[in-house]
Amino acid sequence: MSHRLSFSRLLPCVWWARPDVDCPDDPPGEKAQIGTCVHGLSEEHLTGKVFDRTKHTMQVLTQALDIFKNLKPWLDTWKAQPGQKIVEGRLRYDTEDGRAFPTPRRGEDGYTRPGDSQLTGEIDLVTIYPNEELAEVIDLKTGQKRNSNESQLRGYSVVVKARYGVKHVRSAFLYARKTKLDLEPWMEMDEDALDAEAGKLRRTLRTLPQAKPVKGDHCYRCPLGKSRFGYCPEWVVDDRYAPDPIAEAQLYDDNARLAF
Ligand code: SF4
């Protein structure tokens, strides 16, 4: 079995991503489903690739459409600006040889699990300015800001450099809500910073089989932290046992508060 790490889950603690750790693969909650729909609607709008609405409930779709309506003018402006545009580019990066290449999504023909030295990511919006050897990467978020992770942007920047041969990458999160949009300040990475990050990714993958739990505020975002009570020995802050879902949710909130 291969590891579970991906660019969207590059956290300081990667113990949960070890292949031998029993980590639950929970189905996505409503907020995650809304995010998936907003991404699908955006891709459909920008590329014409049909988004399958039948996989989602009316409640999820309605909320996603509200966000998308607010986002659409911004996407149109982004598309009309100069540069080569890439939308929802799914790339796999090999940390050992530094290659990045397109890969099918899970469930699509030809999909394989990433190898021990590989990471996969779906990069929402990329603009390449070939003459300037510059790329811009935007990661679209519909969730809370506290759950975003700059390591994701740094990782995407490395992949974009590897794939498109640029020397300088700037990246940012774009937060989309029903009534407002918020593009965070750009994070700039030059060639030296990108090479240093590539080395960090290589070390992370090489040492993953021996990774140990590292408790921190990132615990809230790791699958074991999200799995609520009882999975990760480093996460559980006391030995209360909460058998019913409401009490369990309360304990989860308590844990989250203590971790921040
Ligand atoms: S809950 Fe925290 S310590 Fe445990 S695996 Fe997740 S990130 Fe690591």
Residues whose N, C-alpha, C, O or C-beta is under 5 A from the ligand:
A	BS01	SF4	C13 W15 W16 P213 V214 K215 H218 C219 C222 L224 G225 C232 E234 W235
